[in-house]
Amino acid sequence: MSTTQTPAPSTSAIVTGTGTGTGIRGEGRAPRRPFRKYFRETGWRHLVGIVATVFALFPLLYVISASLNPGGTLLTANSLFGNFDIGSYVELFQNPSQPYGAWFMNTLVIGATTSVMTVLLGALAAYSFSRMRFAGRRFTLTALLVVQMFPQMLAMVAIFLIMVTISDIFPAIGLNTQIGLIMVYLGGALGANTYLMYGFFNTVPASIDEAAKIDGAGHARIFFTIILRLVAPILAVVGLLSFIGTSSEFILASVILVDPEKQTLAVGLYRFVSDEFSKNWSVFAAGAVLAAILPVALFLALQKYIVGGLTAGSVK
Amino acid sequence: MTLTQDPEHAAPEQATRGQRRATRIAEAAGGGWGLVLLKIVLLGLILAFAVFAALVLIRTDQWVPAILVVAVALLAVWVYTGRGRLPAKYLMPGLVFLFVFQVFAALYTGYVAFTNYGTGHNADKDSAVNALMLSAQERVPDSAAYELTIVDQLGELSFLVTDPDGDVQLGGEERPLEDVSDAEMKNGKAVGLSGYTTLKFGDIVAQQAKIADMSVPISSDPNDGVLRTPDGSSAYAYTSKLVYDEAAGTMTDTRSGAVYSDIGTGAFTADDGTELKPGWQITVGFDNFTRAFTEESIRDPFLQVLVWTFVFAILSVLTCFALGLFLAIVFNDPRMKSKKYYRVLMILPYAFPGFLSALVWAGMMNQEFGFLNVVLFGGADIPWLTNEWLAKFSIILVNLWLGFPYMFLICTGALQSIPEDVQEAAKVDGASAWQVFRAIKLPLLLVAVAPLLISSFAFNFNNFSLIYMLTGGGPRDITAGVNVGATDILITMVYKVAFVGSTSDYGLASAFSIIIFILVATISVIAFRRTKALEDLN
């Protein structure tokens, strides 16, 4: 990786380098040796970068290595990359008491449905806030923020009891159903998402709507065929954040989904690890690697937008 | 696409102004017939579902929810059929979910916090009476056996019994026995009934557990007892050793003669204070809150958890922000190459699902077999997660790993938005790099990132998965009356009180939820006010 491009300074340089780290200026304006100057200005930065990268990466390398250690326990997982065998990945799908395949699919289905619906519901709301002026608009916007102060996580007991009541009457959407869980997640679809989208919708000039309106397009057509396309980046960010959020959500999923076959990766893998902690470590590691691939890939693919979104939020 | 086509089509036909206006209005009215049809179908489905749901709800006597369901469906029809009401059309779908699963859930949390809901108090008084009578059932000594045939109608099992006098009766779970006249008889025993299927021996074996659990009331008076069957072919009368006197509101134990009365605590209580469980749900006012702050076995762990929650949240924000800012400053140098690659690599912990990271770290920090002890510390025996203080340190360390990339990203963004000329001017005036940072960069940066620091604090205040997955709140404090450990924060405590272990106390858990909400809300409001003031200064 990029670490190969960095020079390898001597150890004595590390000490002096990090010691006087913040000073770019200094009395050495005419350095005797170019390397010293280089190190003082940018070299030490690479050193910090390498240390930080090692800190950031080593748990990830560790889990990948552990997953390639078939039949491994916690102890055998310690020899980093001593082994290359995909046995654990195969075993992952063969244990009926630990239906990893089902967990994976459940997570995908619940995450994808929730994120698509969240984007849709949020975009609908953001569009109306951004483009329409109606009585109670300010109030609704503020109310959304206030409601968010009581996150669903805090209401876990109430949500559990509501779902119990629902399943007495409509078992198909109550406790232990994925539709029920998705509905619960959609309860949080507005709120922060609407704000994020609302800001972005405002950056699309209203004159585009006006032009389309004059050309005879109805509001629904303007929304679905024009606006949604123009705000695609923010839709992607909200969808991704919602997907990552729901697919690693634990509390509500563990409270609502009871059967092992119906659980998500977060609930299933947690139970798996806490049941037999160090015995099947490599199988767990394989499960973790597979579970992480999709979110990490999505994150890296969309990181430009996400970073943009974060910093846009920070300026606000 | 169609937008540009429309005028083109209109032009060659040389439509009159009136025609053009008519087309425009027709277009504006909707997106063509397809959409209108779709709308009708969808609204029809919503209405149909609402009517169905209302009927089901009415059957179980739930009038208020039934009315609400119909009202919401009618509102949807009203919103989506009329002209105007445009904002409502766009807001309604999201708001419906928001009201049910967030607003109502929040209000319901408030309600539950004022009840004694939980294990032993989970239903109304009638159900509690029934459950008590059932649990105290004993076979009536020397009572006659009833000949029994088990019959099934649409999956619902019933007892078809012939009593010693030869009378035939039918009854089921919560359906008292009723006389039947047209039963099919064989050797003086009723063996079938029209409209019902008689269960064969194999079916009885298959549903053994369910049948053994059935208890059929002999009459509508619970004191008369019930019929139960051990084998599926004969039934015996069971009566409860408890006698319920509805007028006096007391339960009497016929064996010991003890009288339990309803003294308003949600359970039948004897004079010496013993309670019959299950009890029922009552509102207890501020009891749960006063328990949290006064009952010693709850207060001490609660206060300890409260303090640790604050320490954890504050330290998390500070450490992550410090490291993130440091790295951002280090990398925010135009001369430095390959910043891009570092950034991607450092984002990875942030992209890796949080619950997985915590589990992986829990493995690495295992005292006997973990990577840290065995490899990095050469076989040391450091109790990373089992010593109270080291566990706290480990949590902060892992959270630093999880959280510094986020701070790094936002600090990088904020640093780049700080104008270069101010720094240049300061340098020309002879300020050192540290002075420039301290007096110019940091204040400007703080204005930009302060709101994010506050939300980061709020997030960490409720950082459930890190704590629960890494230490499970442990190491456990055995002396505490509540199931809490040294690293539990408030939210994991709520979860444990409500869902982990053999007893659940929903009332107390909800009270803790309310307390968390009040704390976070207060801090956030104050902090936001102060950052507003900060913004005005600059």
Interface residues (C-beta under 8 A of the other chain):
Chain A: M1 S2 Q5 T6 G21 T22 G23 I24 R25 E41 T42 R45 H46 V48 G49 A52 T53 F55 A56 L57 P59 L60 Y62 V63 A66 T73 L74 L75 A77 N78 L80 L120 L121 G122 L124 A125 Y127 S128 M132 F134 R137 T140 L144 V147 M149 F150 P151 Q152 M153 L154 A155 M156 V157 A158 I159 F160 L161 I162 D168 I169 F170 M183 V184 L186 G187 G188 A189 L190 G191 T194 A211 A212 K213 D215 G216 A217 G218 H219 A220 R221 F223 F224 I244 S247 S248 F250 I251 S254 V255 A266 L269 Y270 V273 S274 F277 S278 W281 F284 A285 A288 A291 A292 P295 V296 F299 L300 Q303 V307 L310 T311 G313 S314 V315 K316
Chain B: T2 L3 T4 D6 P7 T23 R24 E27 A28 A29 G30 G31 L35 A53 V56 L57 T60 Q62 L86 P87 K89 Y90 L91 P93 G94 L95 F97 L98 V100 F101 Q102 V103 F104 A105 A106 Y108 T109 V112 Y117 F326 L327 I329 V330 F331 D333 R335 M336 K337 S338 Y341 Y342 V344 L345 M346 I347 L348 P349 Y350 A351 F352 P353 G354 F355 L356 S357 L359 V360 W361 A362 G363 M364 N366 E368 F369 G370 F371 V374 V375 W401 P405 Y406 L409 I410 T412 G413 A414 S417 K427 S432 A433 W434 F437 A448 V449 P451 L452 N462 F464 S465 Y468 M469 G472 I491 V494 Y495 A498 F499 Y506 A509 S510 S513 I516 F517 V520 A521 S524
